[in-house]
Amino acid sequence: MRLELKPVPELSDDERRALKALSAAVYPAEVTAASPGRHLKWAPPDYGVLVWDETGSLVSYVGLLVRAGSLDDSAVRIGGIGSVKTHPHVEGRGYASAAIRLATAALNDDHRVEFSLLVCRDHLLPFYSRFGWLDFTGRLFVEQPAGRLEFTINRPMVLAGRRPAPRDGTIDLNGALVTSPRESTADWRDVPLFGTRPGGRRSIVRPSAYAFVQKGDGRLAVVRAIDGVFLPGGGLEDGETPEEAVAREALEECGLVVRVGACVSRAVQFVTTADGLTVEKRCAFFDARIERANPGGMLPGHDTRWLHRASAARALSHESQGWAVRDWTKVRQAPRGRRLS
């Protein structure tokens, strides 16, 4: 079994054909025609977990999305899973279970949702409860072309995220889908790759952005954290552009307000977490200029060091970042007429 978590816009033609064939096997025309939700407009997923068997066939799929909604009139970021399907010939073999675990881990760890929501038929309540999902007995409102309406088809279930899962109250999915359109449309096929390619069962794409921040004497900022030494930067939050992520991370990690310039280079870094999850960090590297210090914006747990470029390249924990510093140095040392930025 092989699992992949991919942005839906980046699915290849072959993956789309495989997904279409799986959907036809799970939801033939007569089933779709009798579905109680056939008249509703459903939000398309932002990401999909694809499960392939040993023969290379797509056997299961789970869609993920994130929505800015409200709980009892308080704004919350809500994760969602849907479009769950497993080929009828391989049901009961754990494919859907593995996909759901990866999907919920991504919603909690990468998208940092307050809680997650799904809707299902009554007979599936015991299945989802095995993964910690709880029955939601409150009211659920959704947006449709005709306006706001209460969702009464199927049973809502909720899963804890950054806060406990609500068991009652009013959930309103009145927000727009939260995405990073510039990130999702970027082409990452021809950039340098570092680390070990995913060969295990789980993988996830993590859009990230980092800054080259230097003092007047040419020394470069690096951040020492509990897990290593890195350039200022990190993963994009929902709805954030790479430039916004760089500015936020420079403030939180270095206590600096910076003006973000051009994207200088891009690379992919494969990282394996302690629980065996392979993360494909899609890293964009930006020039950034210090505008002023703001120590009050710095979060605890970060130690900013200023190193000369060669020393910084050697000290950085990720190969991609060392490569990026060396590449950036070459660009800055090139004759002015040949500089890329």
Secondary structure by P-SEA (a helix, b strand, c coil): cbbbbbccccccaaaaaaaaaaaaaaccaaaaaacccccbbbbbbcbbbbbbccccccccbbbbbccccccccbbbbbbbcccccccccccccaaaaaaaaaaaaaacccccccbbbbbbcccaaaaaaaabbbbbcbbbbbbccccbbbbcccbbbbbbcccccccccbbbcccccccccccccccccccccccccccccbbbbbbbcccccccccbbbbbbbcccccccccccccccccaaaaaaaaaaaccccccccccccccbbbbbbcccccccccbbbbbbbbbcccccccccccbbbbbbcaaaaaaacccaaaaaaaaaaaaaaacccccccc
